[in-house]
C-alpha cells in the first residue's frame, strides 16, 4: 500500500495495490460542479491525453451550435447526451482504452455503475476526489466565474447534502484526494 500526504499533512492518496497497473483504467472524477474537475483533467500531463466521457460537452456543443446557453437546452438535451456518453463508453471499452468520467459522481449509487463496469471489463478504477469547499463563499465565487454554465444555488445545496465520501469498500483500485485544485 502507498500513501501520499499533502504539504499540510492531510492524506491525499491511498493505493490498495489491488490491480495490476497494465490494465486499462477508468478515471472517475468525484466533486461538485465548479470544483475544478475539468481544469484538472486539461492540466494533468497523463489525463489530458485520454478520452473524456461526460454529458456536458455534448450539451455545450449543442448550445453553441444553436447560439444559446447550456441551461436553456439542458432539459431538452440531457437524454441524448447520456446516450452519447454511454455509446462512447462502450466504444472505449471495446478498444480496451483508458478513459475519464468527468461528472460529479457524488453518491455511492452514481459511482456504482462505473465500478461495476470496471469490474465486469477488468479495468482498474481510480477515483479522483475533489475537496468540498470549506465554506459556501468559495463555491459561490467559482459559480460567478462560470457564466457559460450556471447551476441554481438550490441544486448545488441539494448536491452538497447528497454527497457521500468515496470509500475503499466501494471497490476502487485507488483513491486520489485532490486538495484545493481550481
N, C-alpha and C positions, 0 to 999 in steps of 0.2 A: 504494500500500500504506500501511496505517496501523499504528502501534504504540501500545500503551498500557502504561505501566510502573507497577508498584506503588510505594508510598512507599519501600520498601526497595530499589527499583531493578530488581526482577525483572520479566521480561516477562509481562504479564497478557493481552495481546490482540494478535493479528495478523490483519489483514483483507487477503486477497489481491485483493479487488475484482473477483472473477471473475463475480459475478452481480448483475444489477440489483436494487435494494432493493424495487422494487414487486412482485416475485414473492412468492407465499406462502412461508412459512418453516417448516421443521421444526427445532425447538429440541431438540437431543439432549443430555440430561444424561449426564455421564460421571463416575462416582465410586462409591466404596464405600458400602455401607449405613452409615447414621449420619454421612454426610459433610455433610449439610445441604442436599441437593438440593431436597427438598420445601419446606423452610423458605425457601430462596432464592426458589423459584417464588412462594410465597404473599406474600412481602415485596417482590417486584420490581414496580415500577409498570406495566410493559408485560406481562410474562409472566403476572402474576396475572389478566389479563383473557382469557387464551387457554384453550382446552380442553386437558386433560391426558390423555394416552394412557399407561396403565400396567396392570399386573396387580394391584398391591397393593390399590388401592381396592375392586376387586371382591371380593377375598378378605376385606378388612377389613369391608365391609358384610355379607357372609355371616356372618362370625364374630359380629358384633354382633347380627344377627337371630337367631342360634342361641345367643346368650349363652355364647360360647366364645372361645377365643383364635385368633389368626392362625396360630400354629404348629400348633394342634390340627387345623385343617382344610386346611392348605396343600396337602398331597399330594393330597387328595381334590378340591380346587377349582382347582388351577393350570391344568389343561387348559381348563376352562370360562372361566377368567379370561383366558387367552391368546386364546381365540376371541372373547371380547367386545372385547378390546383391538384385535384385527385388524379386527373389524366396525366399530368406532368410527373407526379409522384410515381405512378405505375411505370411510366416510361423510364425514369431514372433507376428504378428497382430492376426492371428487365435488363438494363445495361450494367447493373451492379456498380453504379456510381454513388459516391458520397454526395450528400446534399444538405441544405439548410432548410429548416422550417422556421420562417420568420413570422410568427404570430404570437399572441400574448401567452397562450398555454398556461393560464393562471391556476387551473384546478387539476386535481388528480384525474378527473374524468376526461378533461381535454387532452391531457398528456397520455392517458392510457391507450388511445387509438394509435399514437405514434410508437409507443413502447411495444405494443402487440405486433405492429407491422415490422418493427426492427427484429423482434424475436422470431417471427414467422419466416423472415427472409435472411436470417443470420447476419444481421447488421449490428454494429455497435451503436449505442445511443448515448450521446453526450448532451447533458443539459447545460446551457449557458444561462445562469440565473442572474438577473439584474436586480440590484437592491431597490427596495421600495424607498421613496423619498422620505427623509427624516421628518419633514413637515409639509403641509399642504401647499405652502407658498412656492416651493421648488417645482412641484408638479404644475401649478397654475402658470408659473413663469415659462416653463417649457411649452405648455399648451399655447400661450400667447405668441410664441415664436413660430408656430406651425399654422400659418394662415391657409395652407393648402388642404389641411385635414383637421377640422375642429370636432372634437368629441364632446358632447354635452357633459357638464360637470356632474349631473346626476348619474350618468352612465359610468363615469370614472369612479364615483363614490361606490357604486354597486360592484365594480371590478375590484376595488380595494377590499371591500368587505367579503368578497367571494374568494380572495387569494388564499391558496394553500401552498405552503413552503414545500418545494420538492424534497423527496426523501429517498434514501438508498433502497428502501423496501419496495419502491415502485418498479424497480428493475433497470435502473440506469447503469450503464457501463462506467460512467464517470459523471461527476457534477463539478462544474466550474462556477465559482461565485464571482461575478463581475462587480467590482466595488467602485461606485461613483463614476461610471462611464457615461458621458453625454457629450 
